[in-house]
């Protein structure tokens, strides 16, 4: 899909067609993240740093499951 780049003040912006926004599950006001890859940049609707933090939290919850169950009482 071809995207157009427009100048807005001192910045550049990219207009995302409605079909692409729907397939990415993004709406007005959402944030997109650009990740550098060997072939260029990948734009996605999720934050890779947040995913790493969630994975670390899940490992901690699994490791300390019994302690968390006791604390929940």
C-alpha distance (Angstrom), angle and dihedral (degrees) to the residues before:
residue distance angle dihedral
X1 . . .
X2 3.79 . .
X3 3.82 116.6 .
X4 3.80 126.6 -164.0
X5 3.80 124.7 -133.4
X6 3.82 117.0 -144.0
X7 3.79 130.4 -171.5
X8 3.82 113.7 -121.7
X9 3.80 111.7 -179.6
X10 3.81 107.1 -57.5
X11 3.81 93.3 -19.0
X12 3.78 138.3 72.0
X13 3.79 122.8 -128.6
X14 3.78 135.4 -166.0
X15 3.79 121.2 -142.3
X16 3.81 111.9 -140.3
X17 3.80 114.7 -152.4
X18 3.80 116.9 -121.7
X19 3.83 93.1 -113.2
X20 3.80 90.8 55.3
X21 3.82 92.8 46.5
X22 3.80 90.4 51.4
X23 3.81 92.9 49.9
X24 3.84 90.2 48.1
X25 3.83 89.7 47.3
X26 3.82 93.3 -127.9
X27 3.78 129.7 141.7
X28 3.79 137.4 -173.2
X29 3.80 110.0 -58.1
X30 3.82 96.0 21.2
X31 3.78 119.2 128.5
X32 3.79 124.7 -122.8
X33 3.79 125.1 -157.7
X34 3.80 127.1 -142.1
X35 3.80 116.5 -150.3
X36 3.80 121.1 -169.6
X37 3.81 113.0 -124.7
X38 3.81 131.2 177.0
X39 3.81 90.0 -99.5
X40 3.83 96.4 46.6
X41 3.80 131.2 -80.0
X42 3.79 129.0 -24.2
X43 3.79 117.6 -150.4
X44 3.79 116.0 -155.1
X45 3.77 140.1 161.3
X46 3.80 95.2 -121.9
X47 3.79 131.6 74.1
X48 3.84 111.1 -123.8
X49 3.83 90.5 -156.2
X50 3.81 90.4 55.9
X51 3.82 90.2 51.3
X52 3.82 90.0 54.2
X53 3.81 90.7 50.9
X54 3.82 92.4 49.5
X55 3.82 91.2 49.5
X56 3.82 89.9 51.9
X57 3.81 90.3 49.3
X58 3.81 91.3 50.4
X59 3.82 91.0 51.4
X60 3.80 89.5 50.7
X61 3.81 92.5 48.0
X62 3.80 90.5 50.2
X63 3.81 93.3 47.7
X64 3.82 94.6 46.4
X65 3.81 97.5 34.6
X66 3.80 95.3 128.9
X67 3.80 93.6 48.1
X68 3.80 91.0 49.0
X69 3.81 90.9 49.7
X70 3.81 89.7 53.0
X71 3.80 91.7 47.9
X72 3.81 90.5 50.9
X73 3.82 91.7 60.3
